[in-house]
Amino acid sequence: MNNSKKCHSTNLTKNEDFMKYRFLMVLCLLFRCSPCLCAEERPFLNLTNSFEGRIYSWELRNKDLLRSPKWDTNQDEPPLAPRMAMRRAEAYVRDEIMTGFPQMARSRAVGVAIHPTGVADVWFYTVEVTPIRPGSNFHERLNIVVFMDGTIPEPFAIGRRK
């Protein structure tokens, strides 16, 4: 009877050891994979613009790209034409950023660049837009992000709006 208790106790100890081993393996796996799990949360682009005392800041993460269509770069045309991205950025600056400045009724895209992301076959544009100030030669340039589906991510805005 004593032997059976020892055996039973040994089996229990082996089971406890096995459970501890499994627990430690799961913990090791979580710690090992944690950079992978957090990689989606790290911004791949930080972009800041200033306009009339207000700061607009974008932090783009991989999760922001889920709605953006893929572009096989073997194809000549991206899902969104560069000129359409420029028009979207001009409209965004005019309708969202220049609101409250009636003397500046127009904006003009003066440059466009296309950039890859960390996600395979997903690209985005940055469009350089100038708000037009009548009677002035000084034009602040704003860089606006446009995804391949034509959407513009919402920036974090700091400062007052006049």
C-alpha positions as CSV (number, residue, x, y, z in Angstrom):
1,M,0.0,0.0,0.0
2,N,2.8,2.3,0.7
3,N,4.2,1.6,-2.7
4,S,0.9,2.5,-4.4
5,K,0.8,5.8,-2.4
6,K,4.3,6.5,-3.6
7,C,3.4,5.7,-7.1
8,H,0.3,7.8,-6.9
9,S,2.2,10.6,-5.3
10,T,4.9,10.3,-8.0
11,N,2.3,10.4,-10.7
12,L,0.8,13.5,-9.1
13,T,4.3,15.1,-8.9
14,K,4.9,14.2,-12.5
15,N,1.6,15.7,-13.5
16,E,2.4,18.8,-11.5
17,D,5.8,19.1,-13.1
18,F,4.2,18.6,-16.5
19,M,1.7,21.4,-15.8
20,K,4.5,23.7,-14.6
21,Y,6.5,22.9,-17.7
22,R,3.5,23.7,-20.0
23,F,2.9,26.9,-18.1
24,L,6.5,28.0,-18.4
25,M,6.5,27.1,-22.1
26,V,3.4,29.2,-22.7
27,L,5.0,32.1,-20.8
28,C,8.2,31.8,-22.9
29,L,6.2,31.7,-26.1
30,L,4.3,34.8,-25.1
31,F,7.4,36.7,-24.2
32,R,9.1,35.6,-27.4
33,C,6.1,36.6,-29.6
34,S,5.3,39.8,-27.8
35,P,7.4,42.0,-30.2
36,C,5.4,40.4,-33.0
37,L,2.1,41.2,-31.3
38,C,3.1,44.8,-30.6
39,A,4.6,45.4,-34.0
40,E,1.2,46.2,-35.4
41,E,0.8,49.0,-32.7
42,R,4.1,50.7,-33.5
43,P,3.7,53.6,-35.9
44,F,5.5,53.3,-39.2
45,L,5.0,56.9,-40.0
46,N,4.9,60.1,-37.9
47,L,3.9,63.2,-39.8
48,T,3.4,66.6,-38.4
49,N,2.1,69.8,-40.0
50,S,1.5,73.3,-38.7
51,F,-1.1,75.7,-40.1
52,E,-2.1,79.1,-38.5
53,G,-1.1,78.1,-35.0
54,R,-2.6,74.6,-35.1
55,I,-0.5,71.4,-35.3
56,Y,-1.8,68.4,-37.2
57,S,-0.1,65.1,-36.4
58,W,-0.6,61.7,-38.0
59,E,0.7,58.4,-36.5
60,L,0.1,55.6,-38.9
61,R,0.1,52.0,-37.8
62,N,-0.4,48.8,-39.8
63,K,-3.9,48.4,-38.4
64,D,-4.8,51.7,-40.2
65,L,-4.0,49.9,-43.5
66,L,-6.6,47.2,-43.3
67,R,-9.1,49.0,-45.6
68,S,-6.4,50.0,-48.1
69,P,-6.4,47.9,-51.3
70,K,-3.3,46.1,-52.3
71,W,-1.3,47.1,-55.4
72,D,0.7,44.6,-57.3
73,T,3.6,46.7,-58.5
74,N,3.8,44.6,-61.7
75,Q,0.7,46.5,-62.7
76,D,1.3,50.0,-64.2
77,E,-1.5,51.8,-62.4
78,P,-2.0,51.9,-58.6
79,P,-5.6,51.4,-57.3
80,L,-5.8,55.2,-56.9
81,A,-4.4,57.5,-59.6
82,P,-1.9,60.1,-58.4
83,R,-4.0,63.0,-59.7
84,M,-7.0,61.7,-57.8
85,A,-4.9,61.5,-54.6
86,M,-3.9,65.1,-55.2
87,R,-7.5,66.2,-55.7
88,R,-8.5,64.4,-52.4
89,A,-5.7,66.1,-50.5
90,E,-6.6,69.6,-52.0
91,A,-10.2,69.1,-50.9
92,Y,-9.2,67.9,-47.5
93,V,-7.0,71.0,-46.9
94,R,-9.7,73.3,-48.2
95,D,-12.6,71.7,-46.3
96,E,-11.0,70.6,-43.1
97,I,-7.8,72.5,-42.3
98,M,-8.6,75.9,-43.9
99,T,-12.1,76.1,-42.3
100,G,-12.4,79.4,-40.6
101,F,-10.1,81.2,-43.0
102,P,-12.5,82.6,-45.7
103,Q,-9.7,84.7,-47.2
104,M,-8.0,81.4,-48.2
105,A,-10.5,79.7,-50.5
106,R,-8.2,77.6,-52.5
107,S,-5.5,75.0,-52.1
108,R,-3.2,73.5,-54.7
109,A,-1.3,70.2,-54.7
110,V,2.3,70.9,-55.7
111,G,3.8,67.4,-55.2
112,V,3.0,63.8,-54.7
113,A,5.0,60.8,-53.5
114,I,4.1,57.1,-53.2
115,H,5.5,55.1,-50.3
116,P,5.5,51.4,-49.4
117,T,4.4,50.2,-45.9
118,G,5.4,47.3,-43.8
119,V,2.4,45.3,-45.2
120,A,3.0,43.5,-48.4
121,D,1.7,45.3,-51.5
122,V,0.1,48.1,-49.5
123,W,1.2,51.6,-50.4
124,F,0.1,55.2,-49.6
125,Y,0.6,58.7,-51.0
126,T,1.9,61.8,-49.3
127,V,0.6,64.9,-51.1
128,E,2.2,68.3,-50.6
129,V,-0.6,70.9,-50.6
130,T,-0.3,74.7,-50.5
131,P,-3.1,76.8,-49.1
132,I,-3.3,79.8,-51.4
133,R,-3.2,83.2,-49.6
134,P,-4.4,86.0,-51.9
135,G,-1.9,88.8,-52.2
136,S,0.9,86.8,-50.5
137,N,4.0,85.0,-51.8
138,F,4.3,83.0,-48.6
139,H,2.5,79.6,-48.8
140,E,2.8,77.1,-46.0
141,R,3.1,73.6,-47.4
142,L,1.2,70.8,-45.8
143,N,1.9,67.1,-46.3
144,I,-1.3,65.0,-46.4
145,V,-1.5,61.2,-46.3
146,V,-3.9,59.6,-48.8
147,F,-4.5,55.8,-48.7
148,M,-5.0,53.9,-52.0
149,D,-8.8,53.7,-51.3
150,G,-8.9,57.6,-51.4
151,T,-9.4,58.0,-47.7
152,I,-7.4,60.4,-45.5
153,P,-6.7,59.4,-42.0
154,E,-7.9,61.7,-39.3
155,P,-5.0,63.7,-37.7
156,F,-4.6,64.5,-34.0
157,A,-5.0,68.3,-33.9
158,I,-3.4,70.5,-31.2
159,G,-3.9,74.3,-30.8
160,R,-6.5,76.8,-31.4
161,R,-8.6,77.4,-34.5
162,K,-9.1,81.0,-35.3
